[in-house]
Amino acid sequence: MRFILGLLLMIWLPLSVNGQEANQKMAETTKEKSSYKIGIIIGSTRPNKIGGQVAEWVSQQVQKTPNLQFTLVDLEKWNLPLFNEPGMPLNGPQTYTHAHTKKWSQEIASYDGYIFVTPQYNCGYPASLKNAIDYLYVEWKEKPAIIVSYGFQNGGEKAATQLKQVLDCFNMKLTSTMPAIGLAPQMLNEKKKLKNTAEDFKPYQEMLLKSIQEFMDIFLSNEK
Ligand SMILES: Cc1cc2nc3c(=O)[nH]c(=O)nc-3n(C[C@H](O)[C@H](O)[C@H](O)COP(=O)(O)O)c2cc1C
């Protein structure tokens, strides 16, 4: 018996040391990698919007992704006026004249990538989001992004398709997976708010995590 125990210990000890080394190596590699700031942009500014709940759900699903830090950016709180800069944002932030533009520019420039959370309004994405996008140019340019849409018709995929066209204009690096969350009347309570995103959005979790994996791959290939 003592002999068998001794034999098992002899086999287990080196394996365990190797395991610890591997874990330590993995931790070091993760530490070495850059960390990225991601803005989750809530595209709807409707006072009774569900966009905030959709974005919260997205944030909860992705927040454990290593090396990514997420911040919600609520366009309703930004309360940007209809685009009112005299110049073209393409010419750079030095041409911005309004305090709200400069502040919005600093906010967006502070992120390395974005998750756009957009509803579908009349077969497109909301004017509030287009307005917020049009204020800036270099701040968006060539950055990685995911589009998450929601709507009663095909998860708002028409909004996502239109938004993609616009983001392509900035050469943004979009994930090929664009999660489209299908809404149904029974998901809403009497105040027209979502009742149970944890349960009702479960079918979209896998798609979202796939898009996050692609997002990470874009950051990693940019590092090379
Ligand atoms: C102006 C407007 C237009 C809409 N158009 C569509 C539409 O084309 N397709 C769709 O599936 N839902 C449409 N809806 C329903 C929205 O998907 C739904 O109201 C959703 O809650 C809107 O997102 P929000 O609450 O974050 O603003 C529309 C809603 C509004 C307010």
The ligand as an SDF file (V2000), in Angstrom:
LIG
                    3D

 31 33  0  0  0  0  0  0  0  0999 V2000
  -39.9590   55.6990  -34.2070 C   0  0  0  0  0  0  0  0  0  0  0  0
  -40.0050   54.2090  -34.0440 C   0  0  0  0  0  0  0  0  0  0  0  0
  -39.9350   53.4100  -35.1600 C   0  0  0  0  0  0  0  0  0  0  0  0
  -39.9190   52.0180  -35.0340 C   0  0  0  0  0  0  0  0  0  0  0  0
  -39.7420   51.2280  -36.1370 N   0  0  0  0  0  0  0  0  0  0  0  0
  -39.5700   49.8990  -35.9900 C   0  0  0  0  0  0  0  0  0  0  0  0
  -39.1950   49.0720  -37.0860 C   0  0  0  0  0  0  0  0  0  0  0  0
  -39.0400   49.5110  -38.2050 O   0  0  0  0  0  0  0  0  0  0  0  0
  -39.0190   47.7610  -36.8570 N   0  0  0  0  0  0  0  0  0  0  0  0
  -39.1160   47.1920  -35.6030 C   0  0  0  0  0  0  0  0  0  0  0  0
  -38.9160   46.0090  -35.4660 O   0  0  0  0  0  0  0  0  0  0  0  0
  -39.4640   47.9510  -34.5570 N   0  0  0  0  0  0  0  0  0  0  0  0
  -39.6800   49.2790  -34.7030 C   0  0  0  0  0  0  0  0  0  0  0  0
  -39.9900   50.0610  -33.6290 N   0  0  0  0  0  0  0  0  0  0  0  0
  -40.1660   49.4100  -32.3330 C   0  0  0  0  0  0  0  0  0  0  0  0
  -38.8400   49.3980  -31.5870 C   0  0  0  0  0  0  0  0  0  0  0  0
  -38.0370   48.3300  -32.0000 O   0  0  0  0  0  0  0  0  0  0  0  0
  -39.1030   49.2980  -30.1050 C   0  0  0  0  0  0  0  0  0  0  0  0
  -39.9870   50.3450  -29.7220 O   0  0  0  0  0  0  0  0  0  0  0  0
  -37.8650   49.4210  -29.2660 C   0  0  0  0  0  0  0  0  0  0  0  0
  -38.2360   49.3990  -27.9220 O   0  0  0  0  0  0  0  0  0  0  0  0
  -37.1360   50.7300  -29.5720 C   0  0  0  0  0  0  0  0  0  0  0  0
  -35.9440   50.8170  -28.8580 O   0  0  0  0  0  0  0  0  0  0  0  0
  -35.7910   51.8590  -27.6540 P   0  0  0  0  0  0  0  0  0  0  0  0
  -36.8620   51.4870  -26.6400 O   0  0  0  0  0  0  0  0  0  0  0  0
  -34.4220   51.6040  -27.0940 O   0  0  0  0  0  0  0  0  0  0  0  0
  -35.9610   53.2240  -28.1950 O   0  0  0  0  0  0  0  0  0  0  0  0
  -40.0230   51.4330  -33.7380 C   0  0  0  0  0  0  0  0  0  0  0  0
  -40.1180   52.2710  -32.6200 C   0  0  0  0  0  0  0  0  0  0  0  0
  -40.0980   53.6340  -32.7610 C   0  0  0  0  0  0  0  0  0  0  0  0
  -40.1490   54.5090  -31.5240 C   0  0  0  0  0  0  0  0  0  0  0  0
  1  2  1  0
  2  3  1  0
  2 30  2  0
  3  4  2  0
  4  5  1  0
  4 28  1  0
  5  6  2  0
  6  7  1  0
  6 13  1  0
  7  8  2  0
  7  9  1  0
  9 10  1  0
 10 11  2  0
 10 12  1  0
 12 13  2  0
 13 14  1  0
 14 15  1  0
 14 28  1  0
 15 16  1  0
 16 17  1  0
 16 18  1  0
 18 19  1  0
 18 20  1  0
 20 21  1  0
 20 22  1  0
 22 23  1  0
 23 24  1  0
 24 25  2  0
 24 26  1  0
 24 27  1  0
 28 29  2  0
 29 30  1  0
 30 31  1  0
M  END
$$$$
